[in-house]
Amino acid sequence: MKQNVFILFLLTVFIPVVLGQNSSASKLKVSDFEKMSFEFEVDKTSYVLFEPIFVTFKFTNKTDIGLTIYNPSFLSDSRVKVVYAGVAQNFDQLPRFGTPSVRIPAKVAPKWFSSKEEMFGSQYVINFFPQAGEYKLQFILKDWDGDNYLESNVVTLTIKEPVGPDRKAFDFISNNYYFFGQSSWILDGEKGQNLLEHFLKKHSDSVYAESVISSLGYVYFSRKEFDKAKIEFEKLRNSKHAVVSLDAIRMLVDTEQRILANQKVKM
């Protein structure tokens, strides 16, 4: 009996100590994580309402020593802070467009640097910037337990009312606000496909076109209409935005493989 009491005493004393040591180690990693530099820049600072925004994220170890850090899953562990007229709003679980995103290594070499461009399509900026005006935009990386954050620089964006061809496209989006405000256009079935096709017939010269073309390509691909998907992704192969171009090329390779596989089955 005395032996059991002694063992229980040891467990009571030493388990909290061990757990405390592990907790301290985690906090040290978070501390190193906070020594990283996290910045972003946009392709321009003036957009029209609902126009897709292209953001380049930059991660840098500016120190002369290697760092052991908590490596977040970017962008899912990120938050965007939007300030309009002095009122802040936060958005979590950010989307990642197409190509694989930056994965910060657990051990970062001195002066390590990496960058990644991402696109926030119309279905997201509708929620970020719902009306014309001046906004302040900031991105925040969260640590594993949510207690610590790595904050980016702050960028001021001007959102304007669209004019000309963009105005007509904007009106179409506004009239179908529920659809275009969804996080995934692919899940809206045949109605969604028809809306995308109709949009591109009427508004392919608008600032919204690339985002819609990509969505339609994915719709065709998900429905195994690979020839149609190939046509859409071909339109984006030479996009000036690397994130769009790389994703289109990746999807073209996948689409052409599916087409070849279907041809072999028919032989």
C-alpha positions as CSV (number, residue, x, y, z in Angstrom):
1,M,0.0,0.0,0.0
2,K,2.8,2.4,1.0
3,Q,4.6,1.5,-2.3
4,N,1.4,2.5,-4.3
5,V,1.1,5.8,-2.4
6,F,4.8,6.5,-3.2
7,I,4.3,5.8,-6.9
8,L,1.2,8.0,-7.0
9,F,3.3,10.8,-5.3
10,L,6.0,10.5,-7.9
11,L,3.5,10.7,-10.8
12,T,1.8,13.7,-9.2
13,V,5.1,15.5,-8.9
14,F,6.9,14.6,-12.1
15,I,4.2,14.5,-14.8
16,P,3.4,18.3,-14.4
17,V,7.1,19.0,-14.6
18,V,7.5,17.1,-17.8
19,L,4.4,18.7,-19.3
20,G,5.7,22.1,-18.2
21,Q,9.0,21.4,-20.0
22,N,7.2,20.4,-23.2
23,S,5.0,23.5,-23.0
24,S,8.1,25.7,-22.6
25,A,9.7,24.1,-25.6
26,S,6.6,24.9,-27.7
27,K,6.7,28.5,-26.5
28,L,10.3,28.7,-27.5
29,K,9.4,27.7,-31.0
30,V,6.6,30.3,-31.1
31,S,9.2,32.8,-29.9
32,D,11.5,31.9,-32.8
33,F,8.5,32.1,-35.1
34,E,7.9,35.7,-34.1
35,K,11.5,36.5,-35.3
36,M,10.3,35.9,-38.8
37,S,9.3,38.7,-41.1
38,F,5.9,38.4,-42.7
39,E,5.1,41.0,-45.4
40,F,2.8,41.3,-48.4
41,E,2.2,43.5,-51.4
42,V,-0.6,43.8,-53.9
43,D,-0.4,44.2,-57.7
44,K,-1.9,47.6,-57.4
45,T,-3.6,49.8,-54.7
46,S,-6.8,50.8,-56.6
47,Y,-9.5,48.3,-57.6
48,V,-13.1,48.3,-58.6
49,L,-15.8,46.6,-56.5
50,F,-15.6,42.8,-56.5
51,E,-12.4,42.8,-58.7
52,P,-10.1,39.9,-57.8
53,I,-7.0,41.0,-55.9
54,F,-3.5,39.5,-56.3
55,V,-1.4,39.4,-53.2
56,T,2.3,38.3,-53.0
57,F,3.3,37.1,-49.5
58,K,6.9,37.2,-48.4
59,F,8.5,35.3,-45.6
60,T,12.0,36.1,-44.4
61,N,14.4,35.1,-41.6
62,K,16.2,38.4,-41.2
63,T,18.4,37.1,-38.5
64,D,21.9,35.6,-38.9
65,I,21.0,32.4,-37.1
66,G,18.9,29.4,-37.9
67,L,15.4,29.3,-36.4
68,T,13.3,26.4,-35.2
69,I,9.7,27.6,-35.6
70,Y,6.2,26.4,-35.6
71,N,5.4,26.1,-39.2
72,P,1.8,27.1,-40.0
73,S,-0.3,25.7,-42.8
74,F,-0.6,28.9,-44.9
75,L,-3.2,30.2,-45.7
76,S,-5.6,28.0,-43.6
77,D,-3.8,29.2,-40.4
78,S,-4.1,32.8,-41.5
79,R,-6.5,35.7,-40.8
80,V,-7.1,38.8,-42.8
81,K,-8.0,42.0,-40.9
82,V,-10.0,44.6,-42.9
83,V,-10.6,48.1,-41.5
84,Y,-13.2,50.4,-43.1
85,A,-14.3,53.7,-41.6
86,G,-12.5,52.8,-38.3
87,V,-14.3,49.5,-37.9
88,A,-12.2,46.3,-38.1
89,Q,-13.5,42.9,-39.3
90,N,-11.6,39.6,-39.3
91,F,-11.8,36.7,-41.7
92,D,-10.4,33.3,-40.9
93,Q,-9.8,30.1,-42.9
94,L,-8.6,32.0,-46.0
95,P,-8.8,30.3,-49.4
96,R,-5.7,29.1,-51.3
97,F,-6.0,29.4,-55.0
98,G,-4.8,26.5,-57.2
99,T,-1.1,25.8,-56.9
100,P,0.5,24.5,-53.7
101,S,1.1,27.3,-51.2
102,V,4.2,28.2,-49.1
103,R,5.0,25.7,-46.5
104,I,7.4,27.3,-44.0
105,P,9.9,24.7,-42.9
106,A,10.3,23.8,-39.2
107,K,14.0,24.7,-39.4
108,V,14.7,27.9,-41.2
109,A,18.2,28.8,-42.3
110,P,19.8,32.2,-41.7
111,K,18.5,34.8,-44.2
112,W,16.0,32.3,-45.6
113,F,13.4,33.8,-47.9
114,S,10.3,32.6,-49.8
115,S,7.4,34.3,-51.5
116,K,4.1,33.2,-52.9
117,E,1.4,34.9,-55.0
118,E,-2.3,34.2,-54.2
119,M,-5.5,35.4,-55.8
120,F,-8.6,36.4,-53.9
121,G,-11.4,36.0,-56.4
122,S,-14.7,37.8,-56.6
123,Q,-16.4,35.4,-54.2
124,Y,-14.0,36.5,-51.4
125,V,-13.5,40.2,-52.1
126,I,-17.3,40.6,-52.1
127,N,-17.1,40.0,-48.4
128,F,-13.8,41.8,-47.8
129,F,-14.8,45.0,-49.6
130,P,-18.6,45.2,-49.9
131,Q,-18.7,48.9,-50.9
132,A,-16.6,51.6,-52.5
133,G,-14.2,53.4,-50.2
134,E,-10.8,53.2,-48.5
135,Y,-9.7,50.1,-46.7
136,K,-6.7,49.0,-44.6
137,L,-5.7,45.4,-45.2
138,Q,-3.5,43.3,-43.0
139,F,-2.7,39.5,-42.8
140,I,-2.0,37.7,-39.6
141,L,-0.4,34.2,-39.1
142,K,-1.6,32.4,-36.0
143,D,0.5,30.1,-33.9
144,W,-0.6,26.6,-32.9
145,D,-2.6,27.5,-29.8
146,G,-3.8,30.9,-31.0
147,D,-2.0,32.9,-28.3
148,N,0.6,34.5,-30.6
149,Y,0.5,36.1,-34.0
150,L,2.9,37.2,-36.7
151,E,1.4,40.3,-38.2
152,S,2.2,41.6,-41.7
153,N,2.5,45.2,-42.8
154,V,-0.7,47.2,-43.4
155,V,-1.6,48.2,-47.0
156,T,-4.3,50.8,-47.9
157,L,-6.5,50.0,-50.8
158,T,-9.0,52.2,-52.7
159,I,-12.1,50.4,-53.9
160,K,-14.0,52.3,-56.7
161,E,-17.3,52.0,-58.4
162,P,-16.8,50.2,-61.8
163,V,-17.4,52.0,-65.1
164,G,-17.9,51.0,-68.7
165,P,-17.7,47.2,-69.5
166,D,-16.8,46.5,-65.8
167,R,-20.0,48.2,-64.7
168,K,-22.2,45.8,-66.8
169,A,-20.2,42.9,-65.5
170,F,-20.6,44.2,-61.9
171,D,-24.3,44.5,-62.3
172,F,-24.5,40.9,-63.5
173,I,-22.6,39.8,-60.4
174,S,-24.8,41.9,-58.1
175,N,-27.9,40.5,-59.6
176,N,-26.6,37.0,-58.8
177,Y,-25.0,38.1,-55.5
178,Y,-25.8,34.8,-53.7
179,F,-24.1,32.7,-56.3
180,F,-21.0,34.9,-56.8
181,G,-20.7,35.3,-53.0
182,Q,-20.2,31.6,-52.4
183,S,-16.9,30.2,-51.4
184,S,-17.1,27.5,-54.1
185,W,-18.8,28.0,-57.5
186,I,-18.3,24.4,-58.4
187,L,-20.9,23.2,-55.9
188,D,-23.8,25.1,-57.5
189,G,-24.6,22.5,-60.1
190,E,-26.0,23.2,-63.6
191,K,-27.3,26.6,-62.6
192,G,-23.9,27.7,-61.6
193,Q,-22.3,26.5,-64.8
194,N,-24.9,28.3,-66.9
195,L,-24.3,31.5,-65.0
196,L,-20.5,31.3,-65.6
197,E,-21.0,30.5,-69.3
198,H,-23.5,33.4,-69.7
199,F,-21.1,35.8,-67.8
200,L,-18.2,35.0,-70.1
201,K,-20.3,35.4,-73.3
202,K,-21.2,38.9,-72.2
203,H,-18.3,40.1,-70.0
204,S,-15.1,38.4,-71.1
205,D,-13.4,41.9,-71.4
206,S,-14.0,42.8,-67.7
207,V,-11.6,42.7,-64.8
208,Y,-13.5,39.7,-63.4
209,A,-13.0,37.4,-66.4
210,E,-9.9,35.4,-65.4
211,S,-11.5,34.4,-62.1
212,V,-14.6,33.3,-63.8
213,I,-12.7,31.4,-66.6
214,S,-10.8,29.5,-63.9
215,S,-14.0,28.6,-62.1
216,L,-15.7,27.4,-65.3
217,G,-12.6,25.3,-66.1
218,Y,-12.9,23.6,-62.8
219,V,-16.6,23.1,-63.2
220,Y,-16.1,21.3,-66.6
221,F,-13.2,19.3,-65.1
222,S,-15.3,18.1,-62.1
223,R,-18.0,17.0,-64.6
224,K,-15.5,15.1,-66.7
225,E,-16.0,17.5,-69.6
226,F,-12.3,17.5,-70.2
227,D,-12.3,19.0,-73.7
228,K,-14.2,22.0,-72.5
229,A,-12.0,22.3,-69.4
230,K,-8.9,22.3,-71.6
231,I,-10.3,25.2,-73.7
232,E,-10.8,27.4,-70.6
233,F,-7.4,26.6,-69.0
234,E,-5.7,27.3,-72.3
235,K,-7.0,30.9,-72.0
236,L,-5.1,31.3,-68.8
237,R,-1.8,29.7,-69.7
238,N,-0.2,33.1,-70.4
239,S,-1.8,35.1,-67.7
240,K,0.5,37.9,-66.3
241,H,-0.3,36.6,-62.8
242,A,1.9,33.7,-61.9
243,V,-0.6,32.1,-59.6
244,V,-3.2,31.9,-62.4
245,S,-0.7,30.8,-65.1
246,L,0.9,28.1,-63.0
247,D,-2.5,26.7,-61.9
248,A,-3.7,26.7,-65.5
249,I,-0.6,24.8,-66.7
250,R,-1.0,22.3,-63.9
251,M,-4.7,21.7,-64.8
252,L,-3.9,21.4,-68.5
253,V,-1.4,18.6,-67.8
254,D,-4.0,16.8,-65.6
255,T,-6.8,17.5,-68.2
256,E,-4.8,16.2,-71.1
257,Q,-3.9,13.0,-69.2
258,R,-7.6,12.4,-68.6
259,I,-8.4,13.0,-72.3
260,L,-5.7,10.5,-73.3
261,A,-6.9,8.0,-70.8
262,N,-10.5,8.3,-72.2
263,Q,-9.2,7.8,-75.7
264,K,-7.4,4.6,-74.7
265,V,-10.6,3.2,-73.1
266,K,-12.5,3.8,-76.3
267,M,-10.0,1.9,-78.5
